[in-house]
Amino acid sequence: MSTPTPQDHGSRWAARTFASLAHRNYRIYFVGQFVSLVGLWMQSAAQSWLVFDLTRSEAMLGAVGVAGSIPVLVVSIWGGILADRFPRRRILIACQAVFALLAAILATLVLTGMVQVWHILLLATIGGIVGGLEMPSRQAFVIEMVGRRDLMNAIALNSSVFHASRILGPAVAGIVIATWGTGPCFLINALSYGAVMAALLSMRLAAVTPSTATGSAWQQATEGFRVVARTPRVAGLMLLMLAVGIFGWSYVILLPSLARDTLGTDADGYGWMMSATGVGSVIGALWIAATRDIRSGRFLIAGSIGLFAVSATALSWVTTLPAAIALLVPAGMGLTAFFSGTNTLVQSSVDDEVRGRAMGVYTLVYGLLMPVGALFAGTLAEWTDTPTAIRVGALVCLGTAVIAFVKRPPEAG
């Protein structure tokens, strides 16, 4: 018997890590999504630049962010109903078309010199509404492309694409803005949605029977909460998401203050810190993608939270930029691994007919994390200082990791 070579190990790792790409439907979706996400991150960077250029107001930057995020929280539960009652691919195509239209409108306003800040607020609000309706379908659609066996791998690869595009998109946007201004960024984003729509239209999918749930719209919407309540494993995962998201994820909000006031660096240093977080996120996503079976998720969930908590605790003590960059990589890795693993465990714990509504609740919880976490971190940093706020949040997460490991989650029913 021949001894496995490093090339053999590498081939097996690649086969595990990119297993979902063996599915034709997911493979074309993966490519289309990457193109679209690069465009989306280009628009995000350009929009922030445009708003500040128009207003010179940090508060208005926050207002645009709120305008885009609050509607997601309001309508995500209704998006869960749509995901269970109608073909998810059709929902996704329709929403991508609206996203493209909104980006095209903004591009036209900018390129013609007519844009005003209220235009951006209105378009962001409409985009948030459409996003809230689209997200549960997008989350629940993954299993239709790859099946249960490769669900975790596909979710993790989705996450890796998201974070890789988060690194690439703003970098490309910076070049485009410096050369031609913000308008072309919005136009490129509008065109990029065509890649996802083309992928969705070209898929060959098995027939899916929509849910036959009865009752009022409100009763159907609240069914997602009832599913979570009667599934201890899902309820526990949602609570873990809240704890880690509010007390852990909020460290990102404090990075500008950490860079400037603690590390004494400038915008370039802050950019390197954000890039390090993005690189760690991609590594974390690929780690999950290479994992074939997480069983109850006990070790993965506790381990990923612990990796983040230890890294963030150490981060709160450093005073040099290289040390901060080095610690932000495992911090980003741990958080992304946690959220990718949680998404998989939630989806694998619910029946197909209520998957959309369960993911509507997941979207609601996920959407709450950043604003509530930002409020916590910002307030605590005001009362104490930035390193202390990061340290407190990290220690709460470390305690959460211990609880997640000691209290073994129930197996999926």
C-alpha positions in Angstrom: 0.0 0.0 0.0 1.5 3.3 -1.0 1.9 6.1 1.5 -0.3 9.2 0.9 1.6 12.1 -0.4 1.1 15.8 0.5 -0.6 16.1 -3.0 -3.0 13.4 -2.0 -3.9 15.1 1.2 -4.3 18.4 -0.6 -6.6 16.8 -3.2 -8.8 15.3 -0.5 -8.9 18.7 1.4 -9.9 20.5 -1.8 -12.6 17.9 -2.6 -14.1 18.3 0.9 -13.8 22.1 1.0 -15.4 22.7 -2.4 -17.8 19.7 -2.4 -20.8 21.8 -3.2 -19.3 22.9 -6.5 -19.9 19.4 -7.8 -23.6 20.4 -8.0 -24.2 22.2 -11.2 -26.9 24.5 -9.8 -24.7 25.6 -6.9 -21.7 26.0 -9.1 -23.3 28.6 -11.4 -25.0 30.2 -8.4 -21.6 30.5 -6.7 -20.1 32.3 -9.7 -23.1 34.6 -10.2 -23.2 35.4 -6.5 -19.5 36.4 -6.4 -19.9 38.8 -9.3 -23.0 40.3 -7.7 -21.5 40.6 -4.2 -18.4 42.4 -5.6 -20.8 44.9 -7.2 -22.8 45.2 -3.9 -19.7 46.0 -1.9 -18.6 48.5 -4.5 -22.0 50.2 -4.1 -21.7 50.1 -0.3 -18.3 51.9 -0.4 -19.4 54.4 -3.0 -22.7 55.2 -1.2 -20.9 56.0 2.0 -18.5 58.2 0.1 -21.3 59.9 -1.7 -23.4 60.6 1.4 -20.4 62.1 3.2 -19.5 64.1 0.1 -23.0 65.5 -0.1 -23.5 66.2 3.7 -20.2 66.1 5.5 -22.2 64.5 8.3 -21.2 61.3 10.1 -24.8 61.3 11.5 -26.2 61.1 8.0 -24.0 58.1 7.3 -25.6 56.4 10.3 -29.1 57.5 9.1 -28.6 55.8 5.7 -27.4 52.6 7.5 -30.5 52.7 9.7 -32.8 53.3 6.7 -31.4 50.2 5.0 -31.4 47.9 8.1 -34.6 48.6 10.1 -37.0 47.5 7.2 -35.2 44.1 7.2 -36.2 43.6 10.8 -39.8 44.6 10.2 -40.5 42.5 7.1 -38.2 39.4 7.5 -40.9 37.4 9.2 -43.2 38.0 6.2 -40.4 37.1 4.0 -40.4 33.7 5.7 -44.0 33.2 4.7 -43.2 33.9 1.1 -40.3 31.5 1.2 -42.6 28.7 2.3 -45.6 29.5 0.2 -44.0 30.3 -3.2 -41.1 29.0 -5.3 -38.0 30.5 -3.8 -36.2 30.8 -7.1 -38.9 33.1 -8.4 -38.8 35.2 -5.3 -35.0 35.6 -5.6 -35.2 36.5 -9.3 -37.9 39.1 -8.6 -35.9 40.6 -5.7 -32.7 40.7 -7.7 -34.5 42.6 -10.5 -35.7 45.2 -8.0 -32.2 45.5 -6.5 -30.8 46.1 -10.0 -33.5 48.7 -10.7 -32.7 50.6 -7.4 -29.0 50.6 -8.3 -29.7 51.8 -11.8 -31.9 54.7 -10.5 -29.1 55.8 -8.1 -26.5 55.6 -10.9 -28.8 57.7 -13.1 -29.3 60.3 -10.4 -25.6 60.6 -9.7 -24.4 60.6 -13.3 -26.9 63.4 -14.2 -26.0 65.4 -11.2 -29.5 65.3 -9.7 -28.8 63.2 -6.6 -29.8 64.5 -3.2 -29.4 62.8 0.1 -33.2 62.1 0.4 -33.0 60.1 -2.8 -30.4 57.8 -1.1 -32.4 57.5 2.1 -35.5 56.5 0.1 -33.7 54.0 -2.1 -32.0 52.5 0.9 -35.3 52.1 2.7 -36.9 50.3 -0.3 -33.8 48.2 -0.6 -34.1 47.2 3.1 -37.8 46.2 2.5 -36.9 44.0 -0.5 -33.9 42.6 1.4 -36.1 41.6 4.3 -38.4 39.7 1.9 -35.5 38.1 0.0 -33.2 36.9 2.8 -35.3 34.0 4.2 -35.7 32.7 0.6 -32.0 33.0 -0.1 -31.1 31.2 3.1 -33.7 28.4 2.6 -32.9 28.0 -1.1 -29.4 26.6 -0.5 -30.8 23.1 0.4 -32.6 23.0 -2.9 -29.3 23.3 -4.8 -27.2 20.9 -2.8 -29.4 18.7 -0.6 -28.8 18.0 3.1 -25.5 16.2 2.7 -23.6 19.3 1.4 -25.7 21.9 3.1 -23.0 23.0 5.6 -20.4 23.1 2.9 -22.6 25.3 0.7 -23.4 27.7 3.5 -19.8 28.0 4.4 -18.7 28.6 0.8 -21.4 31.3 0.6 -19.8 32.9 3.6 -16.4 32.7 2.0 -17.7 34.4 -1.1 -19.3 37.1 0.9 -16.2 38.0 2.9 -13.8 37.7 -0.1 -16.0 40.1 -2.1 -16.0 42.4 1.0 -12.3 42.7 0.6 -12.3 43.0 -3.2 -15.3 45.2 -3.8 -14.3 48.3 -1.8 -10.8 48.1 -3.2 -12.1 48.2 -6.8 -14.6 50.9 -5.8 -11.7 53.1 -4.5 -10.0 52.9 -8.0 -13.3 53.6 -9.8 -14.2 56.5 -7.5 -10.8 58.0 -7.9 -10.9 57.7 -11.7 -14.5 58.3 -12.7 -16.5 59.1 -9.5 -19.2 57.2 -7.6 -21.8 56.9 -10.4 -20.1 54.1 -12.3 -20.0 52.0 -9.1 -23.7 52.1 -8.9 -24.0 51.3 -12.5 -21.6 48.3 -12.2 -23.7 47.0 -9.3 -26.9 47.3 -11.3 -25.3 45.2 -14.1 -23.8 42.7 -11.6 -27.3 41.5 -10.5 -27.7 40.1 -14.0 -25.1 37.4 -13.1 -27.2 36.1 -10.3 -30.5 36.3 -12.3 -28.8 34.4 -15.2 -27.6 31.7 -12.8 -31.0 31.3 -11.2 -32.8 31.2 -14.6 -30.4 28.5 -15.9 -30.8 26.1 -13.0 -32.5 22.7 -13.3 -34.3 22.1 -10.0 -36.4 19.3 -8.7 -40.1 20.2 -8.0 -40.7 21.5 -4.5 -44.2 21.4 -3.0 -45.0 24.7 -1.4 -46.3 24.7 2.2 -50.1 24.2 2.6 -50.2 26.0 5.9 -53.5 27.6 6.7 -54.6 30.5 8.9 -54.2 34.2 8.8 -51.0 35.8 7.6 -50.1 36.7 11.2 -50.6 33.1 12.4 -48.4 31.9 9.6 -45.7 34.5 10.4 -45.7 33.6 14.1 -45.4 29.9 13.2 -41.6 30.6 12.8 -41.4 31.6 16.4 -43.4 28.5 17.5 -41.0 26.3 15.5 -38.1 27.9 17.4 -39.8 27.6 20.7 -40.7 23.9 20.3 -37.2 23.0 19.0 -34.8 23.3 22.0 -31.7 23.0 19.8 -32.8 25.9 17.5 -33.9 28.0 20.5 -30.5 27.4 22.1 -28.7 28.4 18.9 -30.7 31.6 18.6 -29.8 32.5 22.1 -26.1 31.8 21.4 -26.4 34.0 18.3 -27.8 36.9 20.4 -25.0 36.6 23.0 -22.1 36.3 20.6 -23.5 38.9 18.1 -24.3 41.5 20.7 -21.2 41.1 22.9 -18.8 39.9 20.3 -19.5 41.1 16.9 -19.8 44.7 18.2 -16.0 44.8 18.4 -16.0 45.7 14.7 -17.8 49.0 15.5 -14.9 49.9 17.8 -12.1 49.2 15.4 -11.9 52.9 14.1 -11.5 54.1 17.7 -9.0 51.3 18.5 -7.0 52.2 15.4 -6.9 55.9 16.1 -6.9 56.4 19.8 -5.2 53.2 21.1 -2.9 52.2 18.3 -2.2 55.7 17.0 -2.6 54.7 13.4 -4.3 56.4 10.4 -6.8 55.4 7.8 -4.3 53.1 6.1 -3.7 51.2 9.3 -7.5 50.9 9.8 -7.8 49.5 6.3 -5.2 46.9 7.1 -7.1 46.0 10.3 -10.4 45.5 8.3 -8.6 43.5 5.7 -7.2 41.2 8.4 -10.7 40.7 9.7 -11.9 39.8 6.2 -9.0 37.4 5.6 -9.8 35.6 8.9 -13.4 35.4 7.9 -12.6 33.7 4.6 -10.3 31.3 6.4 -13.1 30.5 8.9 -15.6 29.9 6.2 -13.2 27.5 4.4 -12.6 25.7 7.7 -16.3 25.0 8.0 -16.5 24.1 4.3 -13.9 21.5 4.9 -15.7 20.0 7.8 -17.9 17.1 6.7 -19.9 16.4 9.9 -20.5 18.7 12.8 -22.9 16.2 14.6 -24.4 18.1 17.5 -22.1 21.1 16.8 -20.9 21.1 20.4 -17.2 21.3 19.6 -17.5 23.5 16.6 -19.7 26.1 18.2 -17.8 26.2 21.5 -14.5 26.1 19.7 -15.3 28.9 17.3 -16.7 31.1 20.0 -13.6 30.4 22.2 -11.2 31.2 19.3 -12.9 34.6 18.8 -13.1 35.3 22.6 -9.4 34.6 23.3 -8.3 36.5 20.2 -10.5 39.5 21.1 -9.4 39.5 24.7 -5.8 39.6 23.6 -6.6 42.3 21.1 -7.9 44.5 23.9 -4.4 44.6 25.5 -2.3 45.3 22.4 -0.7 48.6 21.6 0.9 48.0 18.2 -0.7 47.7 14.8 1.1 44.5 13.7 -0.1 42.7 16.9 -3.6 43.9 16.3 -3.6 42.7 12.7 -2.2 39.3 13.7 -5.1 38.9 16.3 -7.9 40.1 14.0 -7.3 37.2 11.7 -8.3 34.5 14.2 -11.0 36.8 15.6 -12.6 37.0 12.2 -12.1 33.3 11.6 -13.9 32.3 14.9 -16.9 34.6 14.3 -17.5 33.5 10.7 -17.1 29.8 11.7 -19.6 30.3 14.4 -22.3 31.9 12.3 -21.8 29.5 9.4 -22.1 26.5 11.7 -25.1 28.0 13.4 -26.9 28.6 10.1 -26.3 25.0 9.2 -27.5 23.6 12.5 -30.7 25.7 12.4 -31.6 24.6 8.9 -30.8 20.9 9.6 -33.0 21.0 12.7 -36.3 22.1 11.1 -38.7 20.5 8.6 -38.7 21.6 5.0 -42.3 23.0 5.1 -41.4 25.5 7.8 -37.8 26.2 6.8 -38.6 29.6 5.3 -40.4 30.8 8.4 -37.6 29.5 10.6 -35.1 31.4 8.5 -37.3 34.5 8.8 -36.8 34.3 12.6 -33.0 33.7 12.0 -32.9 36.8 9.7 -34.7 38.9 12.4 -32.2 37.7 15.1 -29.2 38.2 12.8 -30.5 41.7 11.9 -30.8 42.7 15.5 -27.2 41.9 16.4 -25.3 44.8 14.8 -27.5 47.7 16.0 -28.0 46.4 19.5 -24.3 45.4 19.7 -23.3 48.8 18.4 -25.4 50.5 21.2 -23.8 48.2 23.8 -20.2 48.7 22.6 -20.5 52.4 22.0 -22.1 53.1 25.3 -19.6 51.0 27.3 -16.7 52.6 25.4 -18.0 56.1 26.3 -18.2 55.1 30.0 -14.8 53.4 30.1 -12.6 53.2 27.0 -12.4 51.2 23.8 -10.1 48.4 25.0 -12.2 47.8 28.1 -15.4 47.6 26.0 -13.8 45.0 23.7 -12.5 43.1 26.7 -15.8 42.9 28.4 -17.6 41.7 25.3 -14.9 39.1 24.7 -15.1 37.8 28.2 -18.9 37.4 28.0 -18.3 35.4 24.8 -15.7 33.3 26.6 -18.3 32.4 29.2 -20.7 31.7 26.5 -18.2 29.3 24.9 -17.9 27.4 28.2 -21.6 27.1 28.6 -22.0 25.9 25.0 -19.4 23.2 25.6 -20.7 22.0 29.0 -24.4 22.1 28.1 -24.5 19.8 25.1 -27.2 20.9 22.6 -30.0 18.4 22.0 -29.7 16.4 18.8 -31.9 17.3 15.8 -35.3 15.8 16.0 
